[in-house]
Amino acid sequence: MGHTDVVVCSFYTADDYYRDHAEKLRKNLADLGVRCELEEVVKAPGEDWADICRRKIAFLGRVCDQHPDARVFWIDVDCRLHDLPAYVRDATADLVGFQRGFSAPTTIGYGNRTRFWEPCFFGIGTSPAARRFVADAVALEASSTLKATDDYFFEESWRRNAGSLSFQVIPSAAVVGRAGATGVSTFFTFGSSGNVAEFRTKVVQHAAVQGPSRRTEASRRWALRAAKAAERRLSSRSGRLTDRLRVVADRSGLTHVLTQGAHRPAGSSRHRQGLVNQMVVQGQRGDLEGVRALVSRLDAAGTPTPAEAGAQRAAESFAHLAAGAGTGDPLPLSWWVWPFPGNFGDWLSPLVLQSVSQRPVTFLSPTAPTLQPHLVMVGSIGRFVRSRSVVVGTGISSEEIELDGRAHYVSLRGPVTADLLRRQGGPAVASLGDPGVLLSRVLPIERGPHNGRVALVRHFKHAGLPLTLPDDMDELSVLVSHPEEIRAFLERLAGYRAVVTSAMHVMIACHSYGIPCALVGFRGFEDLVHGTGIKYRDYALGAGLSGDWEPVVVDLDLRRTRLDDLLREVRIGEDKLDEVQAAVAAGIAAYDGRRA
C-alpha cells in the first residue's frame, strides 16, 4: 500500500550522470510505493553548481505549497531509500532528518559543526511552524545577494525558527555502511556528486565556535569526505584518472593521513577518544596490562559505548598477537584492522602467520608509507603493497589499481591478481592460494553431529540491513579478531548444518573445514562490498575450484529463497593446503632475508 501522506522530491541537472541517478531514484521510490516529485532543471548561462544548489530552496517551497497536507521529504538525487520506516514516515515532529555529518547526538553542537542538519535527506511536516521554516528560507534566498548554497539559507531559517520547532533526529546507524551492532535497520544510502570540495571556499559558510584542535579534526573530516566524493565523481568519468589519483594518494601518504581517525568511536568526548587511542597503541605494542589500565580509566569515567568496547577488544587482540606465543623476533604485518573489534576475514592474516611461524606478530598500517620490510597476506589489499613488502596470498578487489612490481611476491591469492601484476610489468607468480584456506590446519576443529540449523553470517558492510530470517536460521557476527574469538566462532560454524554468508572469508573458512555453504548478496545492496566482484573468481581459481563463485543475489526476506538450493559442499585438497602453507613459510624466510 502506498504512503499517500508522504511526497519525496528532488531535482537534477540535464547531464548523463544526474539523469541516470534520477531514473534510478524514480524506480526506487516507485518500488517503495512513495509519491515523488522529480524535476529536471536547466542550467542558465553563468550558473555554477552553487547557484543550482540554492534553487533547492524555491523548489522545496513549491512542492510544500502543492502538497499542504503531506509530509515533504527532500532527497539528493544520487541518494537512495531502501525503506521508509514508520518512525520517519509517520514522524509527528516539524522537522525530521540526520544531524550534520551523520553525527551522534553526543557530538553534535555548534562547537563541532557549523550547521545542524545534514541536507541530503530531511522531512518537513505539515504544521504552520514547519511550513514557516520553509517560507522563511525561500524569502531569504530570494532577497539575498550572497554567494551561498541551500545549506546556508536552511541554516539561517533553522536558527531563526528553532525555538518554535519540534524536531526528530534519525539515528546515524540508519545510513548504509555506518551501522554496527545497534539494532537499527539501515534504510538510507548516501551519495555524493563530488562538487562540494570545489565550491566550499567560494560560498558563504557559517563559522564554528571551536578551538584549533577541533578545527584541525573538522578539516580532516572534510578532506576525507571531499576526497571520497571526488573519487566517486571522477570514477564515473575517467577510470584512468581516478586510478592515477588513487596511486598518488596511497604512495604519498595522503590516504594514511585522511583515514587516521576515520574509525574513532562515535559519541566519545575528546578525552575518552584520547584514552581509546592510547589503549589501541598499547595493544599494538603488546602491553596488555597497559590496555587494561586504560580500560579501567574509561570505565571509571562512564559506561563504555559499543564502539569503545569494540576498540578495547581490538586492543586486546593486538596485544595478544604482539606479545606472541613461542620465540623469535616479531613479524611486522600489514592487514586491514577496521572496523573494530575487527573483521573475521582480515584478522585471519595475523592468526595464520602467528600459527605457522610461532612468533609474535606486530601491526603495520597498510596505508602508512614505509621502507621497513614487512609481510602482506590475507585480504584484497594489493593496492597497499609497497616496495619493501613480502607478499603471500594477497589479492585485489578491482583491476583498476596499480600493484608495486618492486615488492617480493612469494604467492598471490589467484590468477586474476597474478595476471594484473604481470601485465603491469611485475614478476610472474606461479604459487597461488588465499592463506585463509589453512584454517583447518592451524585451528583443527572436528565437525561432529550438527544442530540441524543454518547459520547466517553477514559481511560487516551488510550490518543493519532489514533482513527477515527463516525459522531454522540463527545469525552470528563476523566482527571477531582475537584468536580465541575466531576459534569460538569457527567452532560454532562447525556445529551448524550449513552456513549462508555474504562474507567471502567465511565461505573460505567453510571450504577449509568442508561445511556446506552458500555465498549470497542482497538485492538493492549489491554495491556495498568494495570492488568489482573479481575477488571471488580470483580466490576460487587460486584454490583449485571450478565453476562460478560470485554471490547469488537474494531478497532481503530470506524466507523467499530456497537457500538449500544454493548450498555447495567443498573441501580444499591437501595438495593445495601444502602449497599455501609452504608459501607462508617461504614468505617468513624472505622477510628474514630482507631484514638481515
N, C-alpha and C positions, 0 to 999 in steps of 0.2 A: 504494500500500500504506500502511495506517495505521501510525502510530507507537505501538505498543502499550505502550512503556515510558515514555510521557510523558502527563501529565494537566495541562491548563491550567485554572485555576479563577479565579472572580471572584464577586462578589455585587453586588446593585443594589437601590436602594430603589424602592418602588411608586409611581413617578410616570412621566409620559409620556416625559420626556427620557431617563431611565435605562433604562426598558423598551425604548425604541426602540434604544438603543445595545446593550442585551443581545441583542436579536434579531439585530442586525447582526453582533455578535461571535459568536453561536452559529452563524450561517451561515458566517461567515468561517472558524471552526475546523473546521466540517464539510467545507468545501471543501478544507481542507488535510489532512483525514483525521486530525485530532488529537482525542483524547478530551477532553471538557470537563466541568466541574462548575460550573454557573452557578446561583446561588440568589438568589431574591427575599427581601429582609428587610423586615420591617415595623418602622417607626419607632415606638418606645414613647413614651408621654406624657412630655414633658420632655426627650427626647433631641434633641440637635442634631447637626450634621454631624461634629463632632469625636468625639462618642460613637459614631456609626455607624462612623467610620473605625477606631476601636480594636477594633471587633468583628472586623476582619480577622484579628487575631492568633488568636483561638479558632477562627475558621472555617478558617484555613490549617492549624492544628493538627489539626482533624478530618479534613481532606482528606488530610493526610500519614498519619494513622493508618489511614484507609480504603484507602490505596494505598501500603503499605510498600515495595513493590518498584518503584515508578515514580518518576521524577524529576517533581516537582510544581512547576509554574510559576504564580505569581500574575501576573495582568494586570489593570490598571484597566479597567473595563468600557467606557470610551469610547476605549480604545486599540485598535490593530489589528495583527495579524500578517499580513504578506503572504507569508511563508515562515517556516520554522523550520530554519535552516541546520544542517548536521551538526555544526559546531563548537559550536553552542549545544545542540542536541537531544541530542548524544552526549557532552557535556562530562563529564569524569571528576572535576571539582572538586566540593567540597561545596556551594559557592555559585557561581552564575553570574548576572551582571547588569551594569547600567550604573553607572558611578560617578555620584555626586551631580551634578545639573546637566548630565548627559551630558558630563562633563569629560574632557579628555585626561589620560593618566597623568602628564604632566609638571606638571600644575597642581593635581592633587588633593592633599589633605592637610588636616589639621585646622586649619592656619593659614588655609585658604581656605574650607573648608566645615565646617559644624557636624556633618554626618553623612557617612558614607562612601558609602552606597548610594542610588541613585535608586529609589524604592519602586514605581514604576508597572509594572515588569516585572522579575521575578527568579525564579531557579530554585533549588530545594532538592534536593540529592542524596539518595541512599538510605543513606549511611554513618551509623554511630552518632553521629559528630561533627555531621553535618548535622542529624540529627533532634533532637539535644540542643539545638542552636541554637534550633530552633523551640519545643521543650518549655520551655526557659528563658524565652523571650519570653511564652509562654502563661501560665506560672506567675507571672511578674512582673506581667503585665496583670491577672490575676485577683485579685492581692493588693493592687494599688496603688489609692490613693485620689486620685492626681494627676489633674488635668485635662490629658490628653495624647492624642495621636493614635497610630496604629500606628507611625509613624516613630520615635517616642521609644522604644518598647519593643523594636523591632527593633534600634535602635542600641545600646541598653543590652546586649542579648544579644550583639550583634556584638562589643562591647568586652570582654565577659566571655569570649567563646569564640574570638576571632580567632586567638589563639596556637595553637590546635589545629585550625584550619580551613584547608583549601586553597580557593582561590577563583580565579575567572576573570572578567576584565573584558571586556565586549562593547565593541568599538570604537564610539565615538560616531558615526562616519560611517555606521553601520548604521541610524541614525534618518533617516527620510524628511525631506528638507529640510536635513539637515546634511552630507550627503555632498558631496565635491568630486572632484577628480581623484585619488582614493585607491586605486582598485581594489577597494574594499569595496562589496559589494552591500547596498542598503538592504532591510530586511525588517520594520521596526517603525515605526508611526505613533503619535506621542504625542498624547493627548487631554487636555483639562482641563475640569473642571466649573465652575471659577470660584469655588469656596468657599475656596480656600487663603488668599487675601489677607484675607478677613474674619476668619478664626479664628487667624491667625498670632500675634497678640498675646494670645490668650485661652487658649493651651495652653502647656504646659511645653516649652521649647526648650533644646537643648544650646548651650553657649557656644563660640564660635570663638576661638582664640588668634591674634589678628590686630591689627595697628595701625590707626590711624584711616583711612589711605588705603585699606587693604584693606576696612575696614568700609564705607566710602563706596561702593566699587565693588560690594561684595556687595549693598548696599541698592539700588543702581541696577539690578543684575541681577534682584533680587527684584521690584522695582517693574515692570520690563519684563515679566517673566513673569506677574505678577499682573494687569497691565493687559490683556495678551493673553488671559488666562484669563477675565477678567471680560467682555471684549468677546465672546468666543465664547459664554459663558453667556447674556449679555443678548440676543445675536442670535437665540437660539432662542426667546426670549420676546417681545421687542418691538423690531422693526426701527427704529421711530421713535426710541426711547430710545437705542439704540446709535448711530444716526446723529448725534443731537444731542451725545452724549458725544464722538464722534469729531471733530466740528467744533470743539467747545470745546477738546479736546486739541490739535488741529492749530493753531488760531489763537492759543492762549495760549502756545505753545512747548513744551507738555508732551511732545508727540510727539518733538520735537527732542531734548529732554533725555533721554528714555527710550531713544532709538535711538543716542545718542552712545556709542561704544564697543561697540555690539552686534556690530560687524563686525571687531573686533580679532582678530589672529591667535591661534588656539588653540594652546596649548602653549608660548607665549613667556613668558619671565620679564618682570617689571615693567620691568627695564632695557631689554630688547630691544623690548618694546612701546613704550616711550618713544622709542626710535630710529626705529621704524617710523612712529609718529605724526608725528615731526619730518620724516621723509622724505616723507610724503604732503603735509604742509603746504608743504614746499619745492617740491614738484612743482606744487601749486596756485598758487604764486607765480611759476611759470615758471623756477625756478632749477634747471636740470638738473645743473649742477656740484655744487650743494648736495645734490641727490639722490644723486649718485654718491659723494660723500664719506661720506654716511651709510650707503650700501650697503657701502663699504669697511670701515666700523667694524663693521657687522653681520657681514660675512664674517670679519673678524679675530677676532670673539668666538665664532664657531662656524658650523657649516653652517646656512644659512637653511632654515627649514621651507617646505613648499609654500605655506602661507598668507603667509609673509613674502615669498616670491618673487612671489606674486600682487600683494601690496601694492607691491612695487618696480615691477612692470610698470605698475600703475595710476599710480604717482607719475610715471613717465617719460611716460605718456600725458598727464597733467595738464600737465606741463612743456612738452611739445611744443605743446599747444593754447594755453597761456597765453603762451608766447614768441611763437608765431604767425609765419606767413609773411605777407608783404605789409605794408601800413601801416595806420594809423588807430588810434583808441582801442579798447581791449578791449571786447568784448561780454560782459557777465555773463549767464550762462545757468544755469537750474536743470535738472538732469537726475538720474536715479537712477543712482548710480555703483557700487552694490554688486550682487553680491559681487565683490570684487577677484579678478582683474585687471580685471573689467568684463564686462557682458553686452552682446553684439553689438548688440541692438536699442536699448538705452538709449544706447549711445555713438554711435549714428548721429546723434543730436541735435547734438553739437558738431562732428562731422565735416561734416555738411551745412551748418551755419551758417558754419563757417570757409571751406568751399569756395565758398559763394555770396558771402560778404562780403569774403573775403581780409583778414580782421582777426583779431587774437588773440581767443581765447575763454576766459573765466575761469569757474571753478565757483562757483556759489552753491547751498548746500544746499537742497533742496526743502522740508525740514522746518523750516528756520530762519525765524522771523518776521522780516520785513524791510520797510522802507519805501523801499528802494533800487529804482529802476526796473531791470527785468531781463526777459529773454526766457524763455519756456517753450515747448518744441516737442515733440519725439518722445516718445511714451510715454503710458501710462494714468495720468497724474499730474495730472489735472484737480482732484483733491482738494487739491493743494498750490498751486493758483493763488492769488495774493494780489492785493490792490487795486492794486499797482504793477506787476503782471505785464503783459507784452505776449505774447499767446498766439497761436501759429502752429501749427496742426495737432495740437494736444493732444487726447487722448481720455480716456475713463473706462472702468473695468472693471466698474462696477456703477452702477445708478441710485440706489443708497442712499447718495449723497453729496450735498454741497451745494457748488455752484460759486459763486465770488465774482463777482457781477454787476458789481462796480466795476472789474474789470480791463479792459484794452483787448484786445478779441478781433478779430484780423485774420482768422483762419480756425480751423476745428476739424477733427478727424480725419474725422468723418462726421455724418450727420443724427441719429443717436441722441444724441450729445453735444449737438448744437445744439438738439434738441428739449427736452432736460432743462434746458439753460440758459434757454431761452425760458419754459418752464413755471415756473421759479423766479424769474421777473421780470427776467432778464437780457436783453441785446440780441439781436436776430435776426441770425444769422451765415449768410451765403449761401455764402461760399467754403469748400470742403471738400477734404480730402485729407491723408493722412499724409505728412510730408516725407520719409519713408524711400523713397518711390517715386522720388525724384530720384537714387538711387544710380547708375543707368546714365548720368546726365549728369555728376555730379560725379566719378565714377570710371569712365570709359569702358573697358570690357573687351570684347574681341572674343570671341564664343563660336564657336570653331573646331570641328574634329572632336573628339567626346567619347571617353572611355576605355571606354565600354560598361558602366560600373558605376553603382551607385546610392550616393549619399551620405546618411547618416543624421546629422541634427543635432538633438539633444535640447534642449528648454528646460532651463535650468540647474536648475530645480526637479526635473527628472527624472534628474539625475546619479546614478549608482549603482544605478538600477533594474536588476533582474536580467533584462536583455533577451537574447534569442538572435537573432542576425542571419543572414540568408541568406548563401550563399557569395559572391554578387556584390555585397555591400554593405560599404562602409567607413564608419567613424564619424569625424566632425570635431567639434571642440569649439566651443561657442558663446561661450566665455569669451575674448573679444578686446576691446581698447579702443583701442590705438594706431592711428592712421590707416593706417600701413603694415601692421600686423597685419590690419586689416579688409580692405585691398586684397588681401593674400595669401590671406585666407580666401575672398573673392569669386572670385578667380582660380581657386582650387581647385574651388569650386562649379561654375563655368562649364565646367570640364573633365569633369564627370560627365554621364552620360546623363540622370539625373533626381535629384531630391532628395526625401527623406522627412523631415519635421521636425515637432516639437511646439512650435516657437517661431514665433510669428506674424510677427515681423520677418524671419526667414529666408525665410518664404513671400513676404513683401512684396519682399524682395530678388530672389527668383526671378521675381516678376511684373514687376519693373523690367527685368530682362535677358531675359525670355522663356524661362526654364529650366523644364522640366516639373517639377511639384512636387505632393506630397501632404501635407496638414496632418492630423496624427493626434494622438490622445490615447491613454493606456494604461489598459487595463481594471484597475480596482481603485485607480487613482490619478487619477481624473477631477478631483478637487477640489484637487489640488496647486497648480495655477496659479491665482493670485488672481483673484477676480471671478466674475461670473455667466455669462460667455461672450458678453456683448453686444458686446464689442470687435471680434469677428470680423465681425459684420454691419455694425457702425459703419464699420470700415475698408473693407469691400467696397463698400458703398453710396457712401461718400465718394470711392472711387477709380473709380466708374462701372461697377462689376461687378454682374452679376445672379446670382441663384441662392443656394444655401446654402453658406456658407463656414465653418461650425463644424467643429472637428476630428472626424474619424472615429475612434471608439474601436476599438483593435485589441488583440490578445492580446500579452502580453509576449514570446511566441515569434513573431517577425515572419515566420517561415517558414510560419506557418499562415494568413497573409493574402495574397491576390493583390494585391500592392501596385501593380502596373501598372494595375489597375482603378481605383485611387484617384487616379492622376496626372491633373493638369489643366495644360494649357499656356496661359498668359495672358501678354500683354504690355500694360502700361499705355500708353494712347494719348498721342500728343504733345500734344493739347489739354489733357489733364489735367495732364501734366508742366508745360506752360506756366503753367497756373493755380496749381499748387503753388509753382513757382519764383517767380512774381510775388508770392505771399503771403509767402514768406520775405523777399524784398526789401522788401515793404511793412512787414513786422514790424521789420526793421532800421531803416527810416526812422522808424517810430513810436517805437521805443526812443530814437533820437537826439533826436526831438522832445520826448519826456518828460524826457529828461535835461537838455535845454537850459534 
